[in-house]
């Protein structure tokens, strides 16, 4: 039993010592958006951001593995291509950690796909509502005989249903931080954001402070208030 344990430890040590070759995936999104989504993933368990190099488009993420002395960290580089796509390279130093980098890229790919599908659904819904709103109301002569008209607030009936958007109020400490929704800059905090129902990622950033982000599900006619207290960078 002891011999088997020693052999296993030697195998693990050898695997960690083998230098890994960089592995690249290309995403059909801008690097700003891909970096923002990756940053959001890395800020949640089981990950921990070791280096957030937005300027150089580099993320170093601790995976929570048992590897010591930084060997468990994955290093991800984001490089924009001329066609507008983004090449994301896992530069993890050791082949023993490569599986962690692959899992991280898999999660990044899934998150980008999920946000894209949510955006498409919201866009389709908004387009449909716009078409319905622009359609002319039926004339009295077009109504079926004997069919009562729909009640309105003026004649004592029920009021029209509320809008289909939800409202997210964003406040930052300190005030004036940049606000991004799903990777897109929308203004400075404090800000009131009307958002389509679905999952959205709110990111708050200010020079000299660590970025703050939250992913939340927005419901129709909901009101949510977010207060982002930014921490100064060392």
Secondary structure, 3 states (H helix, E strand, C coil): CHHHHHHHHHHHHHHHHCECCCEEEEECCCHHHHHHHHHHHHCCCCCEEEEEECCCCEEEEECCCCCCCCCCCEEEEEEECCCCCEEEEECCCEHHHHHHHHHHHHHHHHHHHHHHHHHHHHHHHHHHHHHHHHCCCCCHHHCCCCCCCCCCCCCCCCCCCCCCEEEEEEEEECCCCEEEECCEEEEECCEEEEEECEEEEEEEECCCECCEEEEEEECCCCEEEEEEECCECC
